[in-house]
């Protein structure tokens, strides 16, 4: 292994870390209207629960959770229905 190869691998690793932990969450947050931190946390949570498939479905599942929470009736809404 030469020094050039090591430099190349370090540069490639840094690009992958920046891409996976910064650029992709920001791009997906604009597409699905979720905060980038929510996307990162959903990948960590669902990946911890279900491994590869949890990581694979993390963003759709986070979007589903957000949609359910937005559609869930609040106490104010229930009181307005009672009147």
DOVEX-606104 format. One line per field, with one value per residue (C-alpha): x, y, z; residue number from 1; residue in one letter. Coordinates in nm, 2 decimals. Layout:
% DOVEX-606104
px <- c(X | ...)
py <- c(Y | ...)
pz <- c(Z | ...)
seq <- c(NUM | ...)
type <- c(A | ...)
***
This chain:
% DOVEX-606104
px <- c(0.00 | 0.14 | 0.08 | -0.13 | -0.37 | -0.41 | -0.48 | -0.73 | -0.91 | -0.92 | -1.06 | -1.32 | -1.42 | -1.46 | -1.67 | -1.89 | -1.94 | -2.03 | -2.26 | -2.44 | -2.47 | -2.51 | -2.61 | -2.86 | -3.06 | -3.08 | -3.20 | -3.45 | -3.58 | -3.68 | -3.84 | -4.05 | -4.09 | -3.91 | -3.63 | -3.29 | -3.24 | -3.57 | -3.44 | -3.11 | -3.29 | -3.54 | -3.26 | -3.09 | -3.41 | -3.56 | -3.22 | -3.17 | -3.51 | -3.51 | -3.16 | -3.11 | -3.49 | -3.53 | -3.27 | -3.42 | -3.77 | -3.67 | -3.77 | -4.11 | -4.18 | -4.09 | -4.31 | -4.60 | -4.55 | -4.56 | -4.88 | -5.05 | -4.95 | -5.08 | -5.41 | -5.46 | -5.74 | -5.64 | -5.84 | -5.94 | -6.07 | -6.27 | -6.42 | -6.53 | -6.69 | -6.89 | -7.05)
py <- c(0.00 | 0.33 | 0.67 | 0.78 | 0.49 | 0.58 | 0.94 | 0.83 | 0.61 | 0.88 | 1.13 | 0.88 | 0.80 | 1.17 | 1.23 | 0.93 | 1.06 | 1.41 | 1.27 | 1.03 | 1.24 | 1.59 | 1.62 | 1.33 | 1.42 | 1.78 | 1.68 | 1.43 | 1.68 | 1.91 | 1.62 | 1.48 | 1.80 | 1.66 | 1.82 | 1.67 | 1.57 | 1.38 | 1.19 | 1.10 | 1.00 | 0.78 | 0.60 | 0.54 | 0.43 | 0.21 | 0.07 | -0.02 | -0.19 | -0.37 | -0.36 | -0.33 | -0.31 | -0.05 | 0.17 | 0.10 | 0.20 | 0.47 | 0.78 | 0.64 | 0.53 | 0.87 | 1.03 | 0.79 | 0.87 | 1.25 | 1.21 | 1.01 | 1.27 | 1.55 | 1.37 | 1.27 | 1.48 | 1.72 | 1.80 | 2.13 | 1.96 | 1.71 | 1.99 | 2.17 | 1.85 | 1.81 | 2.16)
pz <- c(0.00 | -0.10 | 0.06 | -0.25 | -0.19 | 0.17 | 0.09 | -0.17 | 0.08 | 0.35 | 0.10 | -0.02 | 0.33 | 0.42 | 0.11 | 0.20 | 0.56 | 0.44 | 0.18 | 0.40 | 0.71 | 0.57 | 0.20 | 0.17 | 0.48 | 0.36 | 0.02 | 0.15 | 0.41 | 0.12 | -0.07 | 0.22 | 0.43 | 0.73 | 0.93 | 0.85 | 1.22 | 1.21 | 0.90 | 1.07 | 1.39 | 1.20 | 1.02 | 1.36 | 1.53 | 1.26 | 1.17 | 1.53 | 1.54 | 1.21 | 1.07 | 0.70 | 0.63 | 0.89 | 0.73 | 0.39 | 0.50 | 0.75 | 0.55 | 0.43 | 0.79 | 0.93 | 0.67 | 0.77 | 1.14 | 1.06 | 0.85 | 1.13 | 1.39 | 1.18 | 1.11 | 1.47 | 1.63 | 1.90 | 2.21 | 2.06 | 1.74 | 1.95 | 2.15 | 1.84 | 1.71 | 2.03 | 2.00)
seq <- c(1 | 2 | 3 | 4 | 5 | 6 | 7 | 8 | 9 | 10 | 11 | 12 | 13 | 14 | 15 | 16 | 17 | 18 | 19 | 20 | 21 | 22 | 23 | 24 | 25 | 26 | 27 | 28 | 29 | 30 | 31 | 32 | 33 | 34 | 35 | 36 | 37 | 38 | 39 | 40 | 41 | 42 | 43 | 44 | 45 | 46 | 47 | 48 | 49 | 50 | 51 | 52 | 53 | 54 | 55 | 56 | 57 | 58 | 59 | 60 | 61 | 62 | 63 | 64 | 65 | 66 | 67 | 68 | 69 | 70 | 71 | 72 | 73 | 74 | 75 | 76 | 77 | 78 | 79 | 80 | 81 | 82 | 83)
type <- c(X | X | X | X | X | X | X | X | X | X | X | X | X | X | X | X | X | X | X | X | X | X | X | X | X | X | X | X | X | X | X | X | X | X | X | X | X | X | X | X | X | X | X | X | X | X | X | X | X | X | X | X | X | X | X | X | X | X | X | X | X | X | X | X | X | X | X | X | X | X | X | X | X | X | X | X | X | X | X | X | X | X | X)
***
